[in-house]
Amino acid sequence: MEFSKPKKIFIVDDDTMLTEALTDYLTRTVPHKVRAFDTGEECLQYLSENPDIIILDYYLNRVHKEAANGIEILQTIKKYNPETHIVMLSSQDHFGIAVQTIQKGAEQYVIKDEKAFEKIAAIINEI
């Protein structure tokens, strides 16, 4: 696989172990600049940094019950930074949810499975 140039990547997921593992995976070969956020609201505070891509979890309120969900954050990001590439990441293996996120502006929908990190890396390489 040919690797792309380093990109600024935001990971928004309330699963700290997943964000740490994904950050490690994405920076192991290409020195991407990765920032992780537990909530979408935290991510929104840093949109002025103009990330190249945001990896956004569908469910963001398992830890912080008052946190907005991924669809709400997706819509807000697209409103203020329409050019930002967004990949939805979810354990939800439902076609309807995937279609809904694409209709709201996500470019890809990746299911959290054993190949998720590889799929995300391939998407980042294409951007």
PyRosetta script that sets phi, psi and omega in degrees:
from pyrosetta import init, pose_from_sequence

init()
pose = pose_from_sequence("MEFSKPKKIFIVDDDTMLTEALTDYLTRTVPHKVRAFDTGEECLQYLSENPDIIILDYYLNRVHKEAANGIEILQTIKKYNPETHIVMLSSQDHFGIAVQTIQKGAEQYVIKDEKAFEKIAAIINEI")
pose.set_psi(1, 133.2)
pose.set_omega(1, 175.4)
pose.set_phi(2, -85.2)
pose.set_psi(2, 134.0)
pose.set_omega(2, -175.0)
pose.set_phi(3, -97.8)
pose.set_psi(3, 146.1)
pose.set_omega(3, -179.2)
pose.set_phi(4, -82.6)
pose.set_psi(4, 174.2)
pose.set_omega(4, 175.0)
pose.set_phi(5, -73.1)
pose.set_psi(5, 158.1)
pose.set_omega(5, -180.0)
pose.set_phi(6, -59.2)
pose.set_psi(6, 142.7)
pose.set_omega(6, -179.7)
pose.set_phi(7, -127.2)
pose.set_psi(7, 160.3)
pose.set_omega(7, 173.9)
pose.set_phi(8, -91.0)
pose.set_psi(8, 118.3)
pose.set_omega(8, -173.8)
pose.set_phi(9, -123.8)
pose.set_psi(9, 132.7)
pose.set_omega(9, 171.2)
pose.set_phi(10, -106.7)
pose.set_psi(10, 133.7)
pose.set_omega(10, 172.9)
pose.set_phi(11, -113.6)
pose.set_psi(11, 125.1)
pose.set_omega(11, -178.7)
pose.set_phi(12, -119.7)
pose.set_psi(12, 104.5)
pose.set_omega(12, -178.8)
pose.set_phi(13, -158.9)
pose.set_psi(13, 138.9)
pose.set_omega(13, -179.1)
pose.set_phi(14, -85.3)
pose.set_psi(14, 4.1)
pose.set_omega(14, 175.7)
pose.set_phi(15, -96.1)
pose.set_psi(15, 98.0)
pose.set_omega(15, -174.9)
pose.set_phi(16, -60.0)
pose.set_psi(16, -40.0)
pose.set_omega(16, 179.8)
pose.set_phi(17, -63.5)
pose.set_psi(17, -39.8)
pose.set_omega(17, 178.9)
pose.set_phi(18, -65.2)
pose.set_psi(18, -44.9)
pose.set_omega(18, -178.6)
pose.set_phi(19, -64.2)
pose.set_psi(19, -38.8)
pose.set_omega(19, 178.0)
pose.set_phi(20, -65.5)
pose.set_psi(20, -43.6)
pose.set_omega(20, -179.6)
pose.set_phi(21, -66.3)
pose.set_psi(21, -42.0)
pose.set_omega(21, 179.6)
pose.set_phi(22, -67.3)
pose.set_psi(22, -40.7)
pose.set_omega(22, 176.7)
pose.set_phi(23, -59.1)
pose.set_psi(23, -47.2)
pose.set_omega(23, 178.6)
pose.set_phi(24, -60.2)
pose.set_psi(24, -44.2)
pose.set_omega(24, -179.6)
pose.set_phi(25, -61.5)
pose.set_psi(25, -45.4)
pose.set_omega(25, -175.7)
pose.set_phi(26, -73.1)
pose.set_psi(26, -24.9)
pose.set_omega(26, -178.5)
pose.set_phi(27, -99.6)
pose.set_psi(27, -4.0)
pose.set_omega(27, -177.5)
pose.set_phi(28, -63.2)
pose.set_psi(28, -40.8)
pose.set_omega(28, -176.2)
pose.set_phi(29, -105.3)
pose.set_psi(29, -42.6)
pose.set_omega(29, -180.0)
pose.set_phi(30, -115.2)
pose.set_psi(30, 129.6)
pose.set_omega(30, -176.3)
pose.set_phi(31, -76.9)
pose.set_psi(31, 62.4)
pose.set_omega(31, 176.4)
pose.set_phi(32, -61.9)
pose.set_psi(32, 150.7)
pose.set_omega(32, 173.0)
pose.set_phi(33, -94.2)
pose.set_psi(33, 111.5)
pose.set_omega(33, -174.0)
pose.set_phi(34, -116.6)
pose.set_psi(34, 133.8)
pose.set_omega(34, 173.1)
pose.set_phi(35, -122.3)
pose.set_psi(35, 136.8)
pose.set_omega(35, 179.6)
pose.set_phi(36, -113.2)
pose.set_psi(36, 143.4)
pose.set_omega(36, -179.9)
pose.set_phi(37, -132.9)
pose.set_psi(37, 140.7)
pose.set_omega(37, 178.7)
pose.set_phi(38, -79.1)
pose.set_psi(38, -27.2)
pose.set_omega(38, -178.5)
pose.set_phi(39, -132.3)
pose.set_psi(39, 157.6)
pose.set_omega(39, 175.8)
pose.set_phi(40, -65.9)
pose.set_psi(40, -34.0)
pose.set_omega(40, 179.4)
pose.set_phi(41, -60.8)
pose.set_psi(41, -39.2)
pose.set_omega(41, 176.5)
pose.set_phi(42, -62.7)
pose.set_psi(42, -44.4)
pose.set_omega(42, 179.4)
pose.set_phi(43, -59.0)
pose.set_psi(43, -43.3)
pose.set_omega(43, -177.6)
pose.set_phi(44, -60.3)
pose.set_psi(44, -30.4)
pose.set_omega(44, 179.5)
pose.set_phi(45, -65.9)
pose.set_psi(45, -19.7)
pose.set_omega(45, -176.3)
pose.set_phi(46, -112.9)
pose.set_psi(46, 12.3)
pose.set_omega(46, -179.9)
pose.set_phi(47, -59.7)
pose.set_psi(47, -25.3)
pose.set_omega(47, 179.4)
pose.set_phi(48, -64.3)
pose.set_psi(48, -14.8)
pose.set_omega(48, 175.8)
pose.set_phi(49, -76.2)
pose.set_psi(49, -6.0)
pose.set_omega(49, 176.7)
pose.set_phi(50, 51.2)
pose.set_psi(50, 66.7)
pose.set_omega(50, 177.4)
pose.set_phi(51, -64.4)
pose.set_psi(51, 150.0)
pose.set_omega(51, 176.4)
pose.set_phi(52, -72.0)
pose.set_psi(52, -36.2)
pose.set_omega(52, -176.5)
pose.set_phi(53, -148.7)
pose.set_psi(53, 144.4)
pose.set_omega(53, 175.3)
pose.set_phi(54, -122.4)
pose.set_psi(54, 126.0)
pose.set_omega(54, 174.9)
pose.set_phi(55, -98.9)
pose.set_psi(55, 114.3)
pose.set_omega(55, -167.0)
pose.set_phi(56, -121.7)
pose.set_psi(56, 122.1)
pose.set_omega(56, 177.5)
pose.set_phi(57, -70.7)
pose.set_psi(57, 145.3)
pose.set_omega(57, 178.7)
pose.set_phi(58, -70.8)
pose.set_psi(58, -46.4)
pose.set_omega(58, 177.2)
pose.set_phi(59, -101.1)
pose.set_psi(59, 120.2)
pose.set_omega(59, -177.8)
pose.set_phi(60, -120.3)
pose.set_psi(60, 8.3)
pose.set_omega(60, -173.5)
pose.set_phi(61, -119.4)
pose.set_psi(61, 30.9)
pose.set_omega(61, 174.9)
pose.set_phi(62, -74.5)
pose.set_psi(62, -37.5)
pose.set_omega(62, -178.9)
pose.set_phi(63, -91.9)
pose.set_psi(63, -50.2)
pose.set_omega(63, 179.8)
pose.set_phi(64, -104.4)
pose.set_psi(64, 97.2)
pose.set_omega(64, -173.3)
pose.set_phi(65, -59.0)
pose.set_psi(65, -27.8)
pose.set_omega(65, -178.8)
pose.set_phi(66, -85.8)
pose.set_psi(66, -4.2)
pose.set_omega(66, -177.4)
pose.set_phi(67, -67.8)
pose.set_psi(67, 147.3)
pose.set_omega(67, 176.6)
pose.set_phi(68, -68.8)
pose.set_psi(68, 153.4)
pose.set_omega(68, 178.0)
pose.set_phi(69, -84.7)
pose.set_psi(69, 172.3)
pose.set_omega(69, -175.6)
pose.set_phi(70, -60.7)
pose.set_psi(70, -36.6)
pose.set_omega(70, 179.1)
pose.set_phi(71, -63.4)
pose.set_psi(71, -43.8)
pose.set_omega(71, 179.4)
pose.set_phi(72, -62.9)
pose.set_psi(72, -43.1)
pose.set_omega(72, 179.3)
pose.set_phi(73, -66.9)
pose.set_psi(73, -41.8)
pose.set_omega(73, 176.9)
pose.set_phi(74, -55.2)
pose.set_psi(74, -48.1)
pose.set_omega(74, -179.3)
pose.set_phi(75, -63.3)
pose.set_psi(75, -39.4)
pose.set_omega(75, 179.4)
pose.set_phi(76, -67.4)
pose.set_psi(76, -43.2)
pose.set_omega(76, 178.4)
pose.set_phi(77, -60.0)
pose.set_psi(77, -47.3)
pose.set_omega(77, -177.9)
pose.set_phi(78, -65.3)
pose.set_psi(78, -29.8)
pose.set_omega(78, 178.0)
pose.set_phi(79, -66.9)
pose.set_psi(79, -42.6)
pose.set_omega(79, -175.5)
pose.set_phi(80, -96.3)
pose.set_psi(80, -28.4)
pose.set_omega(80, -179.8)
pose.set_phi(81, -134.6)
pose.set_psi(81, 69.7)
pose.set_omega(81, -174.3)
pose.set_phi(82, -61.9)
pose.set_psi(82, -21.6)
pose.set_omega(82, -178.4)
pose.set_phi(83, -84.3)
pose.set_psi(83, -8.8)
pose.set_omega(83, -178.8)
pose.set_phi(84, -68.7)
pose.set_psi(84, 131.1)
pose.set_omega(84, 176.5)
pose.set_phi(85, -76.8)
pose.set_psi(85, 131.4)
pose.set_omega(85, -179.8)
pose.set_phi(86, -127.2)
pose.set_psi(86, 130.0)
pose.set_omega(86, 174.4)
pose.set_phi(87, -114.6)
pose.set_psi(87, 121.5)
pose.set_omega(87, 176.1)
pose.set_phi(88, -82.8)
pose.set_psi(88, 137.5)
pose.set_omega(88, 179.8)
pose.set_phi(89, -123.2)
pose.set_psi(89, 126.8)
pose.set_omega(89, -175.5)
pose.set_phi(90, -155.2)
pose.set_psi(90, 154.1)
pose.set_omega(90, 172.6)
pose.set_phi(91, -87.7)
pose.set_psi(91, -3.2)
pose.set_omega(91, -179.5)
pose.set_phi(92, -79.6)
pose.set_psi(92, 111.1)
pose.set_omega(92, -179.2)
pose.set_phi(93, -97.3)
pose.set_psi(93, 58.3)
pose.set_omega(93, -178.1)
pose.set_phi(94, -122.5)
pose.set_psi(94, 125.6)
pose.set_omega(94, -178.6)
pose.set_phi(95, -57.1)
pose.set_psi(95, -41.6)
pose.set_omega(95, -178.6)
pose.set_phi(96, -61.1)
pose.set_psi(96, -40.0)
pose.set_omega(96, 178.4)
pose.set_phi(97, -66.8)
pose.set_psi(97, -43.0)
pose.set_omega(97, 178.7)
pose.set_phi(98, -60.4)
pose.set_psi(98, -46.1)
pose.set_omega(98, 179.8)
pose.set_phi(99, -62.1)
pose.set_psi(99, -42.8)
pose.set_omega(99, -179.9)
pose.set_phi(100, -58.9)
pose.set_psi(100, -44.3)
pose.set_omega(100, -178.8)
pose.set_phi(101, -67.6)
pose.set_psi(101, -36.6)
pose.set_omega(101, 178.3)
pose.set_phi(102, -67.0)
pose.set_psi(102, -41.4)
pose.set_omega(102, 178.5)
pose.set_phi(103, -62.8)
pose.set_psi(103, -30.2)
pose.set_omega(103, -179.0)
pose.set_phi(104, -85.7)
pose.set_psi(104, -5.2)
pose.set_omega(104, 174.3)
pose.set_phi(105, 124.9)
pose.set_psi(105, -5.5)
pose.set_omega(105, 176.0)
pose.set_phi(106, -69.8)
pose.set_psi(106, 146.7)
pose.set_omega(106, 179.4)
pose.set_phi(107, -89.4)
pose.set_psi(107, -30.7)
pose.set_omega(107, -178.4)
pose.set_phi(108, -142.2)
pose.set_psi(108, 157.6)
pose.set_omega(108, 175.6)
pose.set_phi(109, -129.2)
pose.set_psi(109, 115.9)
pose.set_omega(109, -177.0)
pose.set_phi(110, -114.3)
pose.set_psi(110, 128.7)
pose.set_omega(110, 178.3)
pose.set_phi(111, -85.2)
pose.set_psi(111, 135.9)
pose.set_omega(111, 178.4)
pose.set_phi(112, -69.8)
pose.set_psi(112, 96.5)
pose.set_omega(112, 175.5)
pose.set_phi(113, -139.2)
pose.set_psi(113, -170.7)
pose.set_omega(113, -175.2)
pose.set_phi(114, -67.8)
pose.set_psi(114, -14.2)
pose.set_omega(114, 179.7)
pose.set_phi(115, -106.7)
pose.set_psi(115, 3.1)
pose.set_omega(115, -174.2)
pose.set_phi(116, -57.7)
pose.set_psi(116, -46.1)
pose.set_omega(116, -177.3)
pose.set_phi(117, -63.0)
pose.set_psi(117, -41.5)
pose.set_omega(117, 178.8)
pose.set_phi(118, -63.6)
pose.set_psi(118, -41.4)
pose.set_omega(118, 178.8)
pose.set_phi(119, -63.4)
pose.set_psi(119, -43.8)
pose.set_omega(119, -180.0)
pose.set_phi(120, -63.7)
pose.set_psi(120, -44.2)
pose.set_omega(120, 178.5)
pose.set_phi(121, -59.8)
pose.set_psi(121, -40.4)
pose.set_omega(121, 179.0)
pose.set_phi(122, -65.3)
pose.set_psi(122, -40.4)
pose.set_omega(122, 177.8)
pose.set_phi(123, -63.5)
pose.set_psi(123, -45.4)
pose.set_omega(123, 179.3)
pose.set_phi(124, -60.5)
pose.set_psi(124, -40.0)
pose.set_omega(124, 178.9)
pose.set_phi(125, -61.2)
pose.set_psi(125, -30.6)
pose.set_omega(125, -177.6)
pose.set_phi(126, -81.1)
pose.set_psi(126, -17.5)
pose.set_omega(126, -176.1)
pose.set_phi(127, -86.4)
pose.dump_pdb("model.pdb")
